Amino acid sequence: MTFLGKVSMGVASAALFALPVSMAHASGSIGGGANQNPLRVGQGIYVKKIACKSCAYPGGLKSPQAVSEALGKISSGAIALSDSERKAVTAYINKRFKRK
């Protein structure tokens, strides 16, 4: 392959690798916009504030009784959450554990 052929091949390869990076950056998948999926938000709250190692249910909810108990604590305020967090995590738990 000639020098010009190698340069052309290098430019074409660089363009192909740069394209997906720029597309991923422009996808809008990063950030905390208002259009986030509420179940994803609820899942994040569940992981960080309900099922973490130092949380009320380390390792997660393991039985239907634990689910009912956790939902009671969430709705009563025994587990400290904002109103929007409470709604999001309740929706997530209900969906995740096939309630309602």
Secondary structure, DSSP 8 states (H G I E B T S, - for coil): --HHHHHHHHHHHHHHHHHHHHHHHTT--SS--TT--HHHHHHHHIIIIISSTTSSSTT---SHHHHHHHHHHHHHTSS---HHHHHHHHHHHHHHTT--
